[in-house]
Amino acid sequence: MITNDNKKLAQWAMEFALKNGCQSSRVTLYNGSSSSFEIRDMKIDRLQQASENSLVIHLFVDGRYGSFSTNRLDKKELEKFIRNGIDSTRYLAEDKARTLPDASLYYKGDGADLQLIDPKFDSIQPDEKVSLAMKTCEEMMGKDDRIISANSSYSDEKDFKYMVASNGFEGEACGSSFSLVASVSIRGEGDARPESYWYDSGKYRMIVDNMNSGRLLSTVNDALYGSSIQQKNSFLLDKLDQKVLGDKLTLIDEPHLIKASGARYFDGEGVATKRMPVFENGVLKTYYIDTYSANKMEVKPTIASPSILTMQMGDKNTDSLIASVDKGILVTGFNGGNCNSTTGDFSYGVEGFLIEKGKLTQPISEMNATGNMIALWTNLTEVGNDPRLFSSWRIPSLLFDGVDFSGL
């Protein structure tokens, strides 16, 4: 955790910068620890433990802005580090849009404990961590003659952040996480090669499972950032309060969910978070506007980025959505592709399964899904009920109509 002495050091660094030529400053201290174990075929393949202390200082000097980081937290060294940072910043081009946020937007420190640190984190011993990874590997080893190798990994992380700004902000944040991952390599059918192939193209219903639905949403999300709006590089430019996507899309940022990944009371600038509708039945309700973009566009800032994205859900999981489709494609992975951020036109390589009469009938790969993001999300016909609750993007399985597919 961040000690009182280190908090005082951050405050001193901020004040030292002000005394040596800065008009304003923000300092962030990070402290964290992590460990990881990898198991390959029931043998420890790699282990790693790490801890980190670092300081990042943001300097606003004569209409110019610089950001510098160091892990050397000695006062004497910091004095030289900050002076050099100020001198370097003076060589940069003037950019008066770089400012601290308006102090009225800051988080005031009155929120309940989000309970983002697992109280048992420090009590888990290294032997227990290795045992978890070993047991995961053991569940796969020897269970099928086709298995070539089985791998598993355990990792955990705990981090703390303390931030102070010269115009009145002071805040702390923390979190912990655990991860257990398994993978297996399986032998194929010898050297055999397929003697025929299936090729088709046309419009199909498309289901994207909850492991990959966030990939489609990320392109929409990127179009909402202030940097994209300011540079007129967004297919959602000038769409605020307009119905641009389908009725089924209601997306809400819920930053204050207790014990939830992504929960927070303030963003990277100290601006207070709040529950924020992003889309309501397809109507765009907000952009993600940080201080810099807001100053450039002369608009009010909102928040730099989303915290926890949630969707208004339906009543079916992936299996039930599949059962409802007469003919379509279940997408279980994206293999490259791109989307034009200005127009929303996209082309993605996909893999998954052909759906016929509510059943998965054969795997597909090397297929392309093409179209336009606005048209795609307008044709969102059903939202699943199976979001991954350990993710900060709680996006369930999704069913779209009329998606163009081509390929093998």
Buried (B, 14 or more C-beta within 10 A) or exposed (E): EBEEEBBEBBBBBBBBBBEBBBBBBBBBBBBBBBBBBBBBEEEEEEBEEEEEBBBBBBBBBEBBBBEBEBEEBEEEEBBEBBBEBBEBBEEBEEBEBBBBBEEEBBBEEEBEEBEBBBEEBEEBEEEEBBEBBBEBBBEBBEEEEEBEEBBBBBBBBBBBBBBBBBBEBBBBBBBBBBEBEBEBEEEEEEEEEEEEEEEEEEEBBBBBBBBBBBBBBEBBBBBBBBBBBBBEBBBBBEBBEEBBBBEBBBBBBBBBBEEBBBBBBBBBBBBBBBEBBBBBEBBBBBBBBBBBBBBBBEBEBBBBBBBBBBBEBBEBBBEBBBEBBEEBBBBBBBEEBEBBBBEBBBBBBBBBBBBEEBEBEEEBEEBBBBBBBBBBBBBBBBBBBBBBEEBBBBBBBBBBBBBBBEBE
